């Protein structure tokens, strides 16, 4: 991995890229994941590269949903595996969730490499690939009968829209982490976190460790007051607000 000086103004961004490139070399991240990351990074730019209030509301609702769930599952793809493995473990422990590998560019060999990689971080990984989500044609239909197949709440970070739709048709509540509030996934999910996963998961871990002692009624009240369409509207407005501010700064400089 290339050594990036901490003094570099794009240190965090460059470190994420280096981790993904290393993930490709290890056979954990798909080459196409680099393209997906670049698209998300572009949206992070126009969100100001910080966690906004609407994202915090969604993260809190997501944690409440997972704590209330009977069978919560965190779905992990190649990008998630190399960017936030430690945080996946911490969140799973805090909310009592299972962790399952689910990838679009699927092969038994790649699944096994991902499983071994995640196990290095103490994660108990579901990767039996012994069940199928009916109605989905891509390899994401291949799931574990102990995990996504029977889950009631699924956290799908860095998701594509086709599986999000099918998960909902199978009666599951979907929590998405997606920097693009205009995407099909963002608009179809029950809870959409418009935030960088490297910020969102640490936030959720902190929230979960506090909220896991809360009463069921208190957690349910968070979900009752949550409106995902309003959150998405606030995210779009936040992008517009940021771009307007930058535009004014450029004109006055």
VEXROMI-428666 format. One line per field, with one value per atom (N, C-alpha, C): atom name; x, y, z. Coordinates in Angstrom, 3 decimals. Atoms other than C-alpha are relative to their C-alpha. Example, Ala and Ser with C-alpha at 12.3 -4.5 7.8 and 13.67 -1.06 7.14 Angstrom:
BEGIN
site N/CA/C/N/CA/C
east 0.890/12.300/0.900/-0.820/13.670/-0.770
north -1.190/-4.500/1.200/-1.190/-1.060/1.090
up 0.000/7.800/0.000/-0.060/7.140/0.730
//
This chain:
BEGIN
site N/CA/C/N/CA/C/N/CA/C/N/CA/C/N/CA/C/N/CA/C/N/CA/C/N/CA/C/N/CA/C/N/CA/C/N/CA/C/N/CA/C/N/CA/C/N/CA/C/N/CA/C/N/CA/C/N/CA/C/N/CA/C/N/CA/C/N/CA/C/N/CA/C/N/CA/C/N/CA/C/N/CA/C/N/CA/C/N/CA/C/N/CA/C/N/CA/C/N/CA/C/N/CA/C/N/CA/C/N/CA/C/N/CA/C/N/CA/C/N/CA/C/N/CA/C/N/CA/C/N/CA/C/N/CA/C/N/CA/C/N/CA/C/N/CA/C/N/CA/C/N/CA/C/N/CA/C/N/CA/C/N/CA/C/N/CA/C/N/CA/C/N/CA/C/N/CA/C/N/CA/C/N/CA/C/N/CA/C/N/CA/C/N/CA/C/N/CA/C/N/CA/C/N/CA/C/N/CA/C/N/CA/C/N/CA/C/N/CA/C/N/CA/C/N/CA/C/N/CA/C/N/CA/C/N/CA/C/N/CA/C/N/CA/C/N/CA/C/N/CA/C/N/CA/C/N/CA/C/N/CA/C/N/CA/C/N/CA/C/N/CA/C/N/CA/C/N/CA/C/N/CA/C/N/CA/C/N/CA/C/N/CA/C/N/CA/C/N/CA/C/N/CA/C/N/CA/C/N/CA/C/N/CA/C/N/CA/C/N/CA/C/N/CA/C/N/CA/C/N/CA/C/N/CA/C/N/CA/C/N/CA/C/N/CA/C/N/CA/C/N/CA/C/N/CA/C/N/CA/C/N/CA/C/N/CA/C/N/CA/C/N/CA/C/N/CA/C/N/CA/C/N/CA/C/N/CA/C/N/CA/C/N/CA/C/N/CA/C/N/CA/C/N/CA/C/N/CA/C/N/CA/C/N/CA/C/N/CA/C/N/CA/C/N/CA/C/N/CA/C/N/CA/C/N/CA/C/N/CA/C/N/CA/C/N/CA/C/N/CA/C/N/CA/C/N/CA/C/N/CA/C/N/CA/C/N/CA/C/N/CA/C/N/CA/C/N/CA/C/N/CA/C/N/CA/C/N/CA/C/N/CA/C/N/CA/C/N/CA/C/N/CA/C/N/CA/C/N/CA/C/N/CA/C/N/CA/C/N/CA/C/N/CA/C/N/CA/C/N/CA/C/N/CA/C/N/CA/C/N/CA/C/N/CA/C/N/CA/C/N/CA/C/N/CA/C/N/CA/C/N/CA/C/N/CA/C/N/CA/C/N/CA/C/N/CA/C/N/CA/C/N/CA/C/N/CA/C/N/CA/C/N/CA/C/N/CA/C/N/CA/C/N/CA/C/N/CA/C/N/CA/C/N/CA/C/N/CA/C/N/CA/C/N/CA/C/N/CA/C/N/CA/C/N/CA/C/N/CA/C/N/CA/C/N/CA/C/N/CA/C/N/CA/C/N/CA/C/N/CA/C/N/CA/C/N/CA/C/N/CA/C/N/CA/C/N/CA/C/N/CA/C/N/CA/C/N/CA/C/N/CA/C/N/CA/C/N/CA/C/N/CA/C/N/CA/C/N/CA/C/N/CA/C/N/CA/C/N/CA/C/N/CA/C/N/CA/C/N/CA/C/N/CA/C/N/CA/C/N/CA/C/N/CA/C/N/CA/C/N/CA/C/N/CA/C/N/CA/C/N/CA/C/N/CA/C/N/CA/C/N/CA/C/N/CA/C/N/CA/C/N/CA/C/N/CA/C/N/CA/C/N/CA/C/N/CA/C/N/CA/C/N/CA/C/N/CA/C/N/CA/C/N/CA/C/N/CA/C/N/CA/C/N/CA/C/N/CA/C/N/CA/C/N/CA/C/N/CA/C/N/CA/C/N/CA/C/N/CA/C/N/CA/C/N/CA/C/N/CA/C/N/CA/C/N/CA/C/N/CA/C/N/CA/C/N/CA/C/N/CA/C/N/CA/C
east 0.848/0.000/0.889/-0.776/1.357/-0.105/0.018/2.349/-0.454/0.555/0.242/0.351/-0.309/1.575/-1.269/1.193/-0.971/-0.242/0.131/-0.314/-0.701/0.630/-1.827/-1.454/1.370/-5.098/-1.085/0.970/-6.814/0.370/-0.510/-5.348/-1.066/1.035/-8.592/-0.522/0.493/-9.843/1.000/-1.035/-6.543/0.202/-0.128/-6.359/-1.118/1.106/-9.785/0.317/-0.344/-8.607/1.079/-1.078/-5.448/-0.538/0.581/-7.486/-0.765/0.768/-9.735/0.913/-0.964/-6.792/0.640/-0.568/-5.240/-1.019/1.062/-8.599/-0.109/0.006/-8.523/1.163/-1.180/-5.002/-0.212/0.267/-6.225/-1.129/1.128/-9.183/-1.256/1.167/-11.652/-0.948/0.779/-12.814/0.017/0.070/-14.016/0.533/-0.504/-12.381/-1.108/1.135/-15.844/-0.313/0.222/-15.941/0.743/-0.742/-13.348/-0.816/0.856/-15.729/-1.134/1.108/-18.588/0.461/-0.522/-16.403/0.192/-0.214/-15.459/-1.295/1.306/-19.106/-0.484/0.421/-19.868/0.824/-0.894/-16.851/-0.398/0.446/-18.168/-1.177/1.134/-21.397/0.450/-0.499/-19.446/0.570/-0.524/-17.702/-1.112/1.067/-20.983/-0.927/0.671/-22.268/0.870/-0.905/-19.293/0.903/-0.851/-17.558/-0.113/0.262/-19.146/-1.380/1.295/-22.036/-0.980/0.999/-25.096/-1.092/1.050/-28.072/-0.954/0.935/-30.292/0.608/-0.663/-27.709/-0.024/0.053/-27.563/-1.380/1.377/-31.371/-0.208/0.149/-31.243/0.828/-0.853/-28.376/-0.645/0.687/-30.322/-1.198/1.154/-33.426/0.461/-0.528/-31.335/0.389/-0.395/-29.890/-1.234/1.240/-33.365/-0.643/0.604/-34.659/0.755/-0.800/-31.784/-0.116/0.163/-32.147/-1.362/1.357/-35.875/-0.199/0.154/-35.356/0.237/-0.225/-35.547/1.213/-1.109/-33.055/0.674/-0.699/-30.972/1.245/-1.171/-28.284/0.715/-0.830/-25.422/0.557/-0.486/-24.746/1.319/-1.336/-21.103/0.425/-0.600/-19.639/1.501/-1.453/-15.993/0.465/-0.396/-15.820/-0.173/0.263/-17.380/1.048/-0.938/-15.060/1.346/-1.332/-11.878/-0.033/0.066/-13.110/-0.322/0.460/-14.810/-0.194/0.209/-14.285/-0.119/0.028/-13.609/-1.356/1.280/-16.753/-1.179/1.045/-18.863/-0.092/-0.050/-17.764/-0.612/0.487/-18.477/-1.508/1.436/-21.930/-0.775/0.669/-22.875/-0.105/0.009/-21.923/-0.973/0.830/-23.764/-1.484/1.438/-27.085/-0.429/0.332/-26.904/-0.317/0.252/-26.726/0.966/-0.878/-25.342/0.664/-0.731/-22.830/0.060/0.051/-23.285/0.667/-0.586/-21.277/-1.060/0.902/-23.402/0.600/-0.737/-21.736/-0.613/0.511/-22.731/0.926/-0.989/-19.510/0.427/-0.056/-19.802/0.807/-0.613/-17.596/0.265/-0.288/-17.089/1.378/-1.365/-13.386/0.048/-0.010/-14.019/-0.724/0.729/-16.582/0.907/-0.889/-14.031/1.116/-1.035/-11.335/-0.563/0.633/-13.746/-0.253/0.296/-14.746/1.260/-1.248/-11.149/0.515/-0.439/-10.368/-0.781/0.839/-13.304/0.228/-0.236/-12.554/1.245/-1.187/-9.213/-0.378/0.452/-11.229/-0.975/0.836/-13.093/-1.467/1.393/-16.265/-0.398/0.578/-18.371/-0.823/0.542/-19.270/-0.936/0.910/-22.284/0.314/-0.348/-21.338/-0.313/0.343/-23.090/-0.497/0.513/-24.720/-0.921/0.845/-27.384/-1.476/1.396/-30.570/-0.058/0.173/-32.005/-1.158/1.076/-34.011/-0.742/0.782/-36.730/-0.320/0.339/-37.341/1.200/-1.233/-33.711/0.878/-0.780/-31.596/1.502/-1.442/-28.166/0.481/-0.596/-25.761/-0.334/0.398/-27.007/-1.185/1.107/-29.916/0.508/-0.585/-27.512/0.261/-0.094/-27.862/0.187/-0.151/-27.368/-1.356/1.306/-30.413/-0.103/0.004/-29.375/0.049/-0.194/-28.965/-1.046/0.906/-30.538/-1.316/1.213/-33.009/-1.098/0.999/-34.724/0.014/-0.127/-33.781/-1.290/1.116/-36.413/0.508/-0.644/-34.022/1.368/-1.287/-31.088/0.670/-0.814/-28.394/0.803/-0.651/-27.179/0.850/-0.875/-24.247/0.487/-0.562/-23.072/-0.722/0.920/-26.009/-0.293/0.590/-27.400/-1.509/1.444/-31.099/-0.784/0.818/-32.161/-0.301/0.237/-31.696/-0.847/0.794/-33.156/-1.491/1.401/-36.434/-0.484/0.401/-36.505/-0.056/0.037/-35.654/-1.313/1.265/-38.673/-1.183/1.076/-40.865/-0.074/-0.036/-39.765/-0.352/0.494/-41.094/1.063/-1.079/-37.784/0.123/-0.289/-37.023/1.444/-1.324/-34.069/0.582/-0.760/-31.517/1.154/-1.060/-29.228/0.943/-0.975/-26.037/0.411/-0.184/-25.812/0.233/-0.315/-24.116/-0.816/0.818/-26.399/-1.476/1.406/-29.867/-0.970/0.844/-31.153/-0.061/-0.090/-30.327/-1.275/1.157/-32.906/-0.006/-0.111/-31.624/-0.446/0.326/-31.870/-1.501/1.419/-35.432/-0.897/0.807/-36.590/0.159/-0.269/-35.036/-0.983/0.844/-37.025/0.721/-0.848/-34.160/1.247/-1.166/-31.482/0.949/-1.038/-28.282/0.868/-0.783/-26.774/1.262/-1.231/-23.293/1.076/-1.101/-19.870/0.025/0.042/-19.729/1.080/-1.077/-16.442/-0.356/0.514/-18.348/-1.261/1.295/-21.739/0.132/-0.088/-20.669/0.556/-0.432/-18.610/-1.095/1.118/-21.583/-1.013/1.009/-23.929/0.468/-0.551/-21.622/-0.161/0.127/-21.571/-1.458/1.435/-25.365/-0.510/0.492/-25.963/0.423/-0.475/-23.840/-0.780/0.848/-25.982/-1.445/1.423/-29.369/-0.404/0.366/-29.173/-0.615/0.619/-30.251/-1.366/1.273/-33.301/-1.170/1.215/-36.842/-0.490/0.585/-38.724/-0.855/0.862/-41.194/0.812/-0.838/-38.424/0.588/-0.542/-36.889/-1.090/1.111/-40.262/-0.427/0.392/-40.975/0.924/-0.944/-37.844/-0.459/0.435/-39.143/-1.349/1.315/-42.663/0.147/-0.200/-41.312/0.878/-0.950/-38.965/-0.732/0.588/-39.862/1.148/-1.157/-37.374/-0.066/0.117/-38.756/0.438/-0.413/-38.239/1.522/-1.454/-34.670/0.684/-0.579/-33.928/-0.146/0.213/-35.442/0.994/-0.968/-33.217/1.417/-1.320/-30.183/0.192/-0.080/-30.936/0.126/-0.077/-31.504/1.380/-1.334/-28.203/1.057/-0.920/-26.365/-0.143/0.267/-28.015/0.564/-0.489/-27.187/1.521/-1.463/-23.533/0.509/-0.432/-23.196/-0.254/0.302/-24.875/1.055/-0.988/-22.439/1.358/-1.278/-19.407/-0.026/0.141/-20.706/0.177/-0.118/-21.021/1.427/-1.383/-17.544/0.902/-0.813/-16.064/-0.224/0.323/-17.848/0.626/-0.507/-16.636/1.504/-1.452/-13.050/0.779
north -1.194/0.000/1.251/-1.234/3.438/0.793/-0.792/5.537/1.419/-1.341/8.718/0.858/-0.854/11.565/0.564/-0.499/12.597/1.480/-1.431/16.214/0.274/-0.191/15.648/0.441/-0.495/17.644/-1.008/1.035/14.606/-1.343/1.220/12.080/-1.088/1.008/10.329/-0.588/0.455/10.161/-0.927/0.809/8.808/-1.336/1.249/6.219/-0.979/0.866/4.903/-0.632/0.518/4.562/-1.079/0.977/2.751/-1.319/1.219/0.297/-0.793/0.673/-0.455/-0.652/0.568/-0.975/-1.247/1.166/-3.306/-1.132/0.999/-5.084/-0.726/0.615/-5.691/-0.989/0.869/-7.145/-1.289/1.157/-9.477/-0.877/0.746/-10.587/0.131/-0.245/-9.195/0.999/-1.039/-6.085/-0.252/0.121/-6.289/1.278/-1.164/-3.972/1.039/-0.909/-2.514/0.808/-0.716/-1.485/1.320/-1.252/1.182/1.079/-0.939/2.793/0.462/-0.340/2.654/0.957/-0.883/4.271/1.410/-1.324/7.122/0.767/-0.645/7.832/0.517/-0.419/7.938/1.157/-1.068/10.140/1.346/-1.242/12.696/0.606/-0.508/12.961/0.487/-0.449/13.235/1.412/-1.345/16.286/1.035/-1.013/18.082/-0.074/0.001/17.119/0.691/-0.678/18.905/-0.928/1.004/15.662/0.028/0.077/15.688/-0.596/0.571/14.012/1.118/-1.050/16.219/-0.466/0.335/16.370/-1.060/0.990/14.394/-1.409/1.305/11.605/-0.543/0.425/11.502/-0.526/0.469/11.170/-1.396/1.306/8.269/-1.061/0.952/6.612/-0.418/0.320/6.827/-0.918/0.840/5.355/-1.400/1.292/2.585/-0.851/0.720/1.635/-0.465/0.375/1.652/-1.199/1.102/-0.630/-1.301/1.209/-3.073/-0.537/0.440/-3.144/-0.632/0.542/-3.865/-1.287/1.148/-6.556/-1.327/1.354/-10.276/-0.633/0.583/-11.196/1.050/-1.010/-8.181/-0.586/0.486/-8.815/1.181/-0.983/-6.656/-0.691/0.558/-7.416/0.675/-0.535/-7.008/-0.334/0.232/-6.548/0.303/-0.162/-6.125/1.343/-1.331/-2.378/0.144/-0.083/-2.624/-0.798/0.895/-5.479/0.662/-0.587/-3.466/1.392/-1.364/-0.007/0.036/-0.112/-0.719/-1.358/1.311/-4.315/0.068/-0.140/-3.284/0.544/-0.618/-1.138/-0.946/1.011/-3.930/-0.934/0.876/-6.177/0.681/-0.725/-3.515/0.224/-0.230/-2.707/-1.303/1.301/-6.369/-0.419/0.359/-6.962/0.876/-0.939/-3.855/-0.225/0.151/-4.603/-1.466/1.418/-8.405/-0.467/0.340/-8.685/-1.065/0.922/-11.417/0.774/-0.609/-10.558/-1.006/0.909/-12.052/0.622/-0.425/-11.796/-0.091/0.019/-10.815/0.894/-0.739/-9.770/-0.188/0.019/-8.948/-0.817/0.740/-10.268/-1.219/1.150/-13.697/-1.156/1.299/-16.739/-0.650/0.676/-19.397/0.374/-0.329/-18.512/1.385/-1.357/-14.826/0.044/0.055/-15.537/-0.552/0.608/-17.738/0.964/-0.996/-15.033/1.084/-1.020/-12.463/-0.517/0.606/-14.827/-0.052/0.096/-15.435/1.388/-1.370/-11.709/0.575/-0.552/-10.736/-0.720/0.763/-13.501/0.490/-0.574/-11.797/1.079/-1.077/-9.052/-0.527/0.606/-11.493/-0.104/0.047/-11.495/-1.444/1.295/-14.645/0.203/-0.321/-14.674/-1.090/0.922/-16.246/0.050/0.045/-17.400/-1.371/1.337/-20.711/0.027/-0.129/-19.435/-1.176/1.189/-22.125/0.324/-0.388/-20.140/1.051/-0.925/-17.956/0.948/-0.986/-14.727/-0.029/0.111/-15.401/1.393/-1.262/-12.646/0.833/-0.740/-11.552/-0.833/0.743/-12.541/0.065/-0.133/-11.264/-0.947/0.898/-13.206/0.429/-0.438/-11.139/-0.810/0.862/-13.597/-1.127/1.105/-16.108/0.468/-0.432/-15.792/-1.199/1.031/-17.721/-0.230/0.331/-19.525/0.405/-0.412/-18.458/1.515/-1.439/-14.787/0.793/-0.869/-12.551/-0.694/0.738/-15.278/0.096/-0.048/-15.125/1.333/-1.287/-11.548/0.800/-0.950/-8.973/1.418/-1.287/-5.980/-0.291/0.206/-5.873/1.351/-1.181/-3.198/-0.290/0.243/-2.941/1.214/-1.130/-0.508/-0.114/-0.049/0.551/-0.995/0.963/-1.238/0.331/-0.272/-1.634/-0.186/-0.105/-1.067/-1.270/1.168/-4.448/-0.833/0.833/-6.340/0.728/-0.779/-3.523/-0.227/0.195/-3.895/-1.400/1.382/-7.683/-0.263/0.167/-7.567/0.529/-0.571/-5.331/-0.879/0.894/-7.666/-1.256/1.156/-10.433/0.402/-0.439/-8.366/0.452/-0.423/-7.165/1.525/-1.433/-3.675/0.220/-0.229/-2.257/1.323/-1.191/0.184/0.117/-0.193/1.606/1.112/-1.081/3.628/0.367/-0.392/5.581/1.509/-1.429/8.919/0.710/-0.579/9.456/-0.046/0.006/10.527/-0.158/0.119/10.294/-1.441/1.357/6.621/-0.793/0.888/3.879/-0.638/0.587/2.241/0.985/-1.017/5.472/0.245/-0.335/6.053/-1.191/1.184/2.467/-0.494/0.496/1.786/0.591/-0.508/2.195/1.101/-0.994/4.112/0.184/-0.273/5.789/0.942/-0.785/7.057/0.619/-0.691/9.670/0.522/-0.309/9.619/-0.961/0.887/8.150/-1.146/1.156/4.645/0.067/-0.117/5.485/0.960/-0.838/8.094/-0.613/0.512/6.394/-1.145/1.149/3.126/0.343/-0.403/4.680/0.744/-0.690/6.973/-1.005/0.991/3.977/-0.873/0.779/2.016/0.773/-0.841/4.909/0.090/-0.071/5.278/-1.319/1.313/1.543/-0.318/0.275/1.296/0.797/-0.789/4.041/-0.502/0.296/2.982/-1.423/1.394/-0.741/-0.196/0.078/-0.013/0.687/-0.708/1.982/-0.967/0.827/0.679/-0.194/0.275/-0.818/1.175/-1.137/2.073/1.187/-1.140/4.639/-0.217/0.317/2.880/0.090/-0.033/2.501/1.429/-1.392/6.207/0.669/-0.546/7.017/-0.373/0.458/4.941/0.611/-0.598/6.346/1.433/-1.400/9.878/0.143/-0.053/8.955/-0.004/-0.101/9.930/-0.011/0.116/8.693/0.951/-0.933/10.849/1.395/-1.303/13.913/0.065/0.068/12.808/0.155/-0.108/12.398/1.416/-1.380/15.789/0.935/-0.817/17.323/-0.209/0.283/15.596/0.743/-0.716/17.023/1.500/-1.422/20.445/0.340/-0.222/20.072/0.116/-0.087/19.458/1.354/-1.290/22.502/1.151/-1.047/24.636/0.094/0.020/23.556/0.583/-0.498/24.237/1.498/-1.436/27.646/0.786/-0.690/28.585/0.059/0.032/27.497/0.943/-0.899/29.351/1.451/-1.381/32.565/0.325/-0.206/32.108/0.218/-0.121/31.695/1.355/-1.292/34.785/1.158/-1.114/36.919/-0.019/0.112/35.711/0.708
up 0.000/0.000/0.000/0.077/-0.955/1.299/-1.230/2.063/-0.324/0.212/2.168/1.213/-1.161/4.364/0.615/-0.695/6.984/-0.249/0.271/6.060/-1.328/1.314/2.620/0.201/-0.200/2.327/-0.373/0.381/0.767/0.623/-0.634/3.226/0.135/-0.249/4.197/-1.305/1.295/0.630/-0.679/0.643/-0.676/0.713/-0.753/2.110/-0.367/0.427/1.129/-1.347/1.326/-2.461/0.105/-0.164/-1.353/0.563/-0.577/0.734/-1.055/1.042/-2.218/-1.032/0.945/-4.562/0.600/-0.687/-2.001/0.036/0.005/-1.776/-1.323/1.334/-5.525/-0.114/0.069/-5.244/0.804/-0.850/-2.487/-0.550/0.544/-4.588/0.827/-0.852/-2.031/-0.667/0.683/-3.890/-1.505/1.454/-7.488/-0.640/0.716/-10.010/-0.199/0.209/-10.671/1.251/-1.250/-7.005/0.050/0.058/-7.756/-0.701/0.723/-10.227/0.910/-0.901/-7.724/1.090/-1.046/-5.069/-0.523/0.585/-7.396/-0.159/0.134/-8.080/1.357/-1.326/-4.368/0.524/-0.460/-3.657/-0.608/0.647/-6.167/0.754/-0.774/-4.187/1.377/-1.302/-0.939/-0.097/0.234/-2.386/0.122/0.045/-3.009/1.203/-1.301/0.428/1.048/-0.921/1.957/0.771/-0.654/3.038/1.524/-1.443/6.466/0.221/-0.346/8.219/0.303/-0.174/7.954/0.968/-0.963/10.341/-0.524/0.550/7.969/0.030/-0.069/7.925/1.427/-1.404/11.724/0.373/-0.262/11.861/-0.581/0.646/9.413/0.714/-0.710/11.274/1.317/-1.253/14.530/-0.250/0.345/12.882/-0.392/0.421/11.351/1.202/-1.207/14.716/0.765/-0.682/16.272/-0.691/0.754/13.503/0.225/-0.194/13.956/1.419/-1.390/17.734/0.242/-0.143/17.384/-0.799/0.896/14.745/0.719/-0.517/15.475/-0.669/0.754/12.757/-0.875/0.804/11.675/-0.654/0.732/9.071/-0.640/0.707/7.815/-1.233/1.263/4.155/-0.359/0.274/3.142/-1.419/1.309/-0.328/0.083/-0.021/-1.358/0.502/-0.454/-0.784/1.504/-1.442/2.674/0.772/-0.686/3.612/0.253/-0.175/3.066/0.615/-0.536/4.109/1.488/-1.395/7.456/0.686/-0.629/8.649/1.521/-1.463/12.255/0.452/-0.365/12.355/-0.247/0.245/10.829/1.200/-1.175/13.680/1.226/-1.170/16.316/-0.073/0.138/14.914/0.160/-0.121/14.594/1.458/-1.424/18.221/0.779/-0.755/19.438/-0.211/0.290/17.722/-0.101/0.073/17.715/-1.410/1.405/13.919/-0.502/0.720/11.698/-1.139/1.106/8.981/-1.146/1.146/5.524/-1.221/1.267/2.324/-1.094/1.155/-0.681/-1.065/1.029/-3.926/-1.380/1.368/-7.491/-0.902/0.796/-9.052/0.814/-0.905/-7.493/-0.578/0.276/-7.486/1.352/-1.278/-4.771/0.538/-0.420/-4.716/0.640/-0.554/-4.129/1.345/-1.277/-1.414/1.093/-0.990/0.361/0.401/-0.323/0.104/0.907/-0.833/1.563/1.404/-1.301/4.349/0.870/-0.754/5.390/0.390/-0.290/5.178/1.183/-1.074/7.415/1.330/-1.230/9.917/0.730/-0.656/10.584/0.997/-0.887/12.283/1.065/-1.033/14.524/-0.376/0.445/12.417/-0.292/0.350/12.309/-1.274/1.317/8.622/-0.502/0.681/6.943/-1.493/1.425/3.444/-0.594/0.489/2.826/-1.444/1.377/-0.395/-0.338/0.153/0.050/-0.178/0.206/-0.612/-1.102/1.118/-3.361/0.274/-0.065/-3.304/-1.331/1.231/-5.850/-0.556/0.653/-8.386/-0.376/0.287/-8.697/-0.923/0.984/-11.694/0.236/-0.206/-10.627/1.093/-0.999/-8.411/1.423/-1.350/-5.469/0.524/-0.437/-5.374/0.902/-0.767/-3.762/1.429/-1.399/0.015/0.922/-1.028/3.235/0.669/-0.584/4.635/1.463/-1.413/8.159/0.151/-0.055/7.236/-0.738/0.747/4.600/-0.321/0.389/3.621/1.060/-1.074/7.034/0.753/-0.702/8.029/-0.077/0.055/8.927/-0.273/0.309/8.727/-0.601/0.661/6.303/-0.236/0.282/6.305/-1.261/1.281/2.718/-0.383/0.344/2.526/-1.445/1.344/-0.929/-0.912/0.621/-2.535/-1.448/1.303/-6.018/0.112/-0.161/-6.633/-0.213/0.313/-7.958/1.240/-1.189/-4.684/1.036/-0.949/-2.594/-0.258/0.372/-4.485/0.370/-0.283/-4.112/1.497/-1.454/-0.411/0.567/-0.472/0.133/-0.407/0.435/-1.915/0.856/-0.905/0.438/1.436/-1.303/3.350/0.977/-0.888/4.724/0.025/-0.109/6.007/-0.447/0.573/4.092/0.483/-0.377/5.481/-0.981/0.991/2.793/0.441/-0.142/3.048/-1.419/1.397/-0.199/-0.064/0.099/-0.866/-1.075/1.062/-3.873/0.386/-0.423/-2.633/-1.168/1.186/-6.221/-0.521/0.520/-6.700/0.255/-0.164/-7.055/1.384/-1.335/-3.892/1.066/-0.999/-1.888/0.079/0.044/-2.996/0.331/-0.286/-2.477/1.434/-1.347/0.934/1.017/-1.087/4.151/0.767/-0.665/5.732/-0.849/0.837/3.619/0.719/-0.650/5.184/-1.094/1.023/2.853/0.674/-0.714/4.306/-0.484/0.330/3.671/1.007/-0.899/5.104/1.073/-0.976/6.853/1.133/-1.084/8.878/0.600/-0.447/9.059/1.000/-0.893/10.654/1.380/-1.342/13.481/0.765/-0.648/14.191/0.530/-0.378/14.289/1.156/-1.118/16.580/1.303/-1.196/19.043/0.440/-0.318/18.839/0.572/-0.424/19.216/1.427/-1.360/22.351/1.042/-0.898/23.885/-0.031/0.175/22.492/0.378/-0.279/23.239/1.390/-1.328/26.812/0.041/0.039/25.701/-0.055/0.024/26.048/-1.431/1.309/23.120/-0.456/0.344/23.231/-0.498/0.391/22.983/-1.397/1.321/19.985/-1.066/0.962/18.284/-0.318/0.225/18.725/-1.020/0.985/16.692/-1.406/1.318/13.788/-0.393/0.284/14.092/-0.519/0.392/13.657/-1.249/1.120/10.819/-1.344/1.347/7.228/-1.002/0.891/4.618/-1.181/1.126/1.805/0.424/-0.515/3.979/0.140/-0.149/4.725/-1.357/1.340/1.015/-0.550/0.446/0.285/0.672/-0.718/2.962/-0.548/0.569/1.429/-1.321/1.273/-2.013/0.246/-0.343/-0.467/0.563/-0.557/1.398/-1.077/1.138/-1.864/-0.680/0.652/-3.431/0.833/-0.911/-0.407/-0.051/0.037/-0.493/-1.314/1.306/-4.220/-0.143/0.037/-3.864/0.775/-0.837/-1.096/-0.695/0.708/-3.088/-1.200/1.158/-6.130/0.416/-0.486/-4.112/0.404/-0.416/-2.662/-1.202/1.205/-6.135/-0.677/0.631/-7.446/0.752/-0.814/-4.559/0.168/-0.210/-4.617/-1.121
//
